[in-house]
């Protein structure tokens, strides 16, 4: 059932708002990350593995892994708020479970508890091989605060 929920698409207005916000993120553009799924309370971000995002042993750097996880959780929470709201990360904890390797990484942010002020998200990052094999390489939890959009 959880997989069905994760695959449900958000309405077009929310997908457009999340896409526009993601497009303004310089770090995600710099890393080469892209949105792969936008659903109610669940967002997937894909990061192709290439030399520019690796560390000295050839695995994806923990900073890049953490950045896509943080953004996936933040956008997952944002899907549940109105267009006048934004979210900011208050804190997150991530465990690096295995070397981050594969054709690409896929970060999945899922809202565990939405709130009027604070929301909590589960963060998962998978290394995905060319044959589609997925391995959990990082997981964590994040707390976000709801804020008014700048200029409102």
N, C-alpha and C positions, 0 to 999 in steps of 0.2 A: 504494500500500500504506500509506503514512504516513497518508493521510486515513482509511483504514479503521481503523487503530489509534486515531487521535484520536477517532473516533466510537464506539468501544467504551465501554459504560457500566461504571462501577465497580459492585461488588456493593452491595446496599442498605445494609448496615451501614456501609460506607465513605462512601457518599453521605450517609447520615444524620449521620455524625460530621463530615464536611466542612461540611455545611449548618448544623449546630449551631454550629460554630466560626465560620463566616462570619457567622452571625446575631449573634454577640457583638462583631463589629467595628464600633465606632462610626463610624469613618471611611467604611467602605463604605456604611453606612446613610445617613450624612450626604450622601455623593456621589450616592446613588440607584442604586448598582451592585447587580447581582444575578448569581448563578451561572447560567450557561447550559448548562454541560456538565461532568460529573465522570466522568472515565475513568481507568483505570490509568496514572498518570504524565502525565496531560494534563487541564488544567482551563481552561475558558473563562469569562470574566467580561464581562458587558455593562454599559455605562454609557450611558444615554440622554443625548444632547446637549441641554442646556438652559442658559439664561443663567447659572445659579448655578455652573456648572463651566467657564465660559469665561474667557479673558483679554481684554484691552482691544481686540483685533482681531476678537473673535467666535469664535476657534478654541478648542477644549478646552485648558485650561491644562496645561502640561507636568507640573505636580504631580499633577493628577488622572490624566493619562495614565500617569505613572510609578507611581502608587499602585495602579492596577488591574493593571498588569503585574507588580509586585512580589507582589501577593496571588495572582495566577494561578499564578505560579511556585512560591510557597510551598505552596499547596494541591496543586499537581501532585506535589510531592515528598511531601507528607503522605499522599497516597493510597497510597504504597508502604510506609508504616510501620505498626506495630501501634498499638493504641488507647492505649498508655501513652506514646507518643512525641508530641512536638511539634517544630516547626521554627522557627528564627529566621534571618532574613537576615543573612549575614555581610557581603556586599557585592553590589552590582549596578551594572552599567554599562548605560546606555540611550542609543541614538542616536535623535534626533528627525529623521525622514527627510522629512516633509512636514507642512504644517499639519493638525492633527487636526480633521477636520470630517466631517459626515454626519448621518444620523439617530441613529446611536449608534456608540460605539466597542466593539470586541470585543478583549479581551486574551486571548491564548493562551499558557499556560505549559506547557512540555513538558520532561520530565526527559531530559537528555542522558546523565548518568551518576549513577546512584544509588549511594550509599555508606553504610557503617555509621555514619560520623560526618559527612562532608561530601557534599553532592549538588550537581550543577550543572544548571541549567535554561536553556533557550532561552526568551526572552520576545519576543512579537510583539504588536503592537497594530495593528488595522485600523480604518479609518474605513469605515463601511458606509452606503451611500446607500439611499433608499427603494426603489429598484428592485433592491436586493441587490448592486449593484456594490461590490466591496471594494478598498480601497487600503491598502497597508502604510504606516503613518504613523510607526511606531517599532519598533525591535528592540533586543534587548540580551541580556545573559547575567547569570546570578545564581548566587551560591554560598550555600548554606544549611547550617546546622548542626543536627543532630538533638539534641534535648534531651528530658529526662524531663518529663512533664506536671507542672505545679505540684501539690504535695500528694501526690505518690507517692513 
